[in-house]
């Protein structure tokens, strides 16, 4: 057998044996994922995110080998949900709902989608997801219970929001009343000040208007000015007369 023939046979053997190797690896990852997932479920008193995280990694590695496998995709979404990542889990379940037409698979997807949405307090979308599941399987007791619980939580949330809004509005009214009381207190304080100082207005008037006692009419002012002028003339005449008499006296009394 030539060397070329050997190479061809070897390639064919590898090609034929490859699917078996892939299947073994896939099953290995699935076994690992399931083992980690079950390990996380053992202690229900706590959330074992480490075990569920390892399960997620194993399921992703299996899906690299078989990307379209519904079961592994479903388990991957569950492992994400168990790590307290409901938003990411909801995204995975929504993808799965469009990928399958099997009624049982769709029921499981919508049920877990409802759980993922409810964990985010998205009440209306979670209720819609549970209702879709019940349209396919109306007698599922778990889905019925979860639907009733979601509706109860929605009602409770609405009542709480209403209470919070009423409290907020009440506080606003109190603040308005406080502002009114403050304005009223200021007005009362100003009134009290005015009562304590009754001459305040009169003082202001006195500052603005001249006192009647100091006010002199124009006629009186002219008379006073004329009288002062007459007094001044008389005074000057007296002074001149006195000076003349004095001058005459000196002249007479002088000896040569």
Secondary structure, DSSP 8 states (H G I E B T S, - for coil): --HHHHHHHHHHHHHHHHHHHHHHHHHHHHHHHHHHHHHHHH-TTS--HHHHHHHHHHHHHHHHHSTT-HHHHHHHHHHHHTTT-HHHHHHHHHHHHHH---HHHHHHHHHHHHHHHHHTT-HHHHHHHHHHHHHH-TT-HHHHHHHHHHHHHHHHHHHHHHHHHHHHHHHHHHHHHHHHHHHHHHHHHHHHHHHH-TTHHHHHHHHHS--GGG---HHHHHHHHHHHHHHHHHHHHHHHHHHHHHHHHHHHH---
